Amino acid sequence: MISRCINALIFLITLYLFIHDTRSDGYFDKKKTRVIFRFFTEQSNVFCALAALALFLFPDTRWAWLLKYLGTAAVAVTLLTVFLFLAPSTGNLKGLLSGSSLFLHLITPLLAIISFSFFEKRGMSFSAALLGMLPVILYGALYLRKVVYSPEEERWDDFYGFNKGGKWPIAFAAMLAGTFVVCIILMCLQNM
């Protein structure tokens, strides 16, 4: 019951924010949507919200639970990236936790972590835990292509600063290592 309530809340909050953040002058704005979906924050939160909806609708299925795990791992990475990397490098924690960002960077990730770790326990193997790295691996490949290897006119700004001084390999290795730690912690919480 608690799991279903939290999952519904995650989905509804994210749906509201998505609708709010993709509108201009009262209408859906494709350009705005393309811009916000460049960010792992948006991708991870929408993915987690859809996974939460799946687990809400199909609470007894392993696939929905596994999707929720992947979404939880992704938003946990978002939360930790904000506090351990972006806030120190920008000096702007207040800005990172204002408006929609308060929910996308803190509240919905915490809701996902709490619900998955304490109200959706099913036990987890090490190999299943490693699946939680997939969202970061996929986004890392996309970010690398769009920031480093795309033609100049199609290139994204290095908005996360992962390629400062051409140090993309170090940043990617650090993100993978951090994600691995997140996955192991979630596995341990599942198995407690």
Disulfide bonds with the S-S distance in Angstrom:
none
